[in-house]
Amino acid sequence: MSIHLIRDLNTLHRNLLSMCAMVEEMVHKAVDGLAHPNKEFARELAKQDDEIDRRDVQIEEECLKILALHQPVAIDLRRIAAVMKITGELERVADLGVHIAERACGLVPGAEITILDKLKEMARIALEMLHCSIDAYVALDGGMARKVCGTDDTVDELNREIIRELVQTMRRSPDLVEASMHLFSVSRHVERVADHATNIAEDVVYLVEGEIIRHRSIL
């Protein structure tokens, strides 16, 4: 591998990690914002999403430049292809962060819905999955990636629990139906964050082990 290729790949990996950190922060802010609905906050996150979109394009252009200039093969070629897919997943997670913030604007200030703590825990796990999936890519660690895929079941179960509790809340308090529906959507958005993390982890497994594990059990 040439020195120039090593340099360009290192830059690419740093930019990917930076983009992931920005996306994680966006979703954290969006979920924390559920306790304090604010339209201005939602607009601020939308502006951050524009920056994520810009970085998505920038990284794709860097990938194409590396392909054209260095014509990498084997693992280097697969890693560049993986980066192009991963940035797409991260861009979609950023979109979900904006959607969560927008849903927060529909919540009734002071509404007594005791679901926020569980939503925050669900978001914590989903974002940890996202972080670990990127770490697995950097370390070329298929085992770590498979653990991320396995954790998706935990998020799915939390999503089901939240939905059940929201249904009970709507039956008990008709005045909270609208707020509950917004939280229902938030829960689904957080669950989708975990799905995107799983997609990244599945790509890492293929990158490292050459095994396609999409659409079937990893066990």
Secondary structure as UniProt FT lines:
FT   HELIX           3..32
FT   HELIX           33..35
FT   HELIX           39..70
FT   HELIX           74..104
FT   TURN            105..106
FT   TURN            109..110
FT   TURN            114..115
FT   HELIX           116..139
FT   HELIX           142..172
FT   HELIX           174..176
FT   HELIX           177..209
FT   TURN            214..215
//
